[in-house]
Amino acid sequence: MTVEKIATYLQDRNGVFFQPNETEPFTGIYVTNFKNGQKKYEGHFKDGNRDGFQTDWFKNGQKSHEGHFKNGKKDGLHTEWFENGQLNLRKHYEKGEITNQTAYHN
């Protein structure tokens, strides 16, 4: 069984993410929190690029964004919410390019 590496701080070096003092690009899960302890971001990385599911939250605990990345580019459905939890946008991406978008009103 392989255990995924978890990082709470990454450095962006020309678009590639590394853990501090590391020479190999980061592969694993990156997690950050607000000062109040509430989760701010959780995302999967492979070879220093966003790769897999990513989620962002507002300070109040509501999700602000979730979506999938492939090789550092948005790919598939990405959803955004208003801070009150109501749906804001749904966007579909292919290789980083928007192919469809639906906006909702708060």
N, C-alpha and C positions, 0 to 999 in steps of 0.2 A: 504494500500500500504506500503510495506516494503522498506526502503531506505538502500542500501548497505553502509557499513562503508568504508571509504577511508583512507588509511594510506600512508604517505610519508617516513616512516622509520620503519623497522622491525628488531627485534633481532632474530638471529638463535640460539636457545637453543637445542643443540643436534639433529638438523634436524627438529625441530618444530619451527615455526615462531610466535613471539609474538610482540605486541606493547610494547614500553618501559613502565616499571612500571605496567604491566598487568600480571595477573596470568592465564587468560584464553587464549588459543591459538587463533590466529587471524583468523577471517572469514570476508571476504570483498575483496576490490580491493586495490592492492598495486601499487603505481605509483611513479616513480623517474624521475628526469630531469637532464640533463647535466647543467653545470654552465652557458652555453649560453642560457638556458631556453628551449632548444629542449628536447622533451620527450625521455627518455632513456629506460624505461621499464614500462609495464603495465601488471598486471596479477591478476587472481582470486585465492583466497585462501579459504579453508574450513577447520576448525578445525586445523589450523596451517600448513596445507600442500597445495602445489600448486594443484589447482583443477579447471579445466576449461581452457579457452583460455589465452595464454600468448604471448606477443609481445615484442621484443627488437629492438632498433633502433641504427644506427650509429649517430655520432655527426652531420653529414650533413643532417640528417632527413630521410635517406633511411632506410628501414627495414633491420635488420640483421638476424632476426629469428622470426618465429611464429609457434605455435603449441599448442596442447591440452595436459593437464595433468589430471590424475585421481588418487586420493589418493596419491599425491606426486610423481607419476611416469609418464613418457612420455607415451602417449597413442594416437594412430592415426597418422595422417600426421603431420610431422614437416618439415618446409621449411627454408632454409638458403640462404642468398644472399651475393654477394660481395658488397663492399662499393659503387661501381658504379651503383648498382641497378640490375645487371644481376644475374640470378639464379645460385646458387652454388651447393646446395644439396637438395634432397628430401629424407626423411627417414620415413618409417612406423614403428610404435612401437606397441607392445602389452604388457601391464603390465611392461613397462620399458625396454623391449628387442626389438632390431631392428629385423624386419621381412623382410624388403626390403629396398634397398638404391639405389638411382640413383645420380650419380655425373655429373655435367656440367662443362664445361671449360670456363674460362673468356677470 
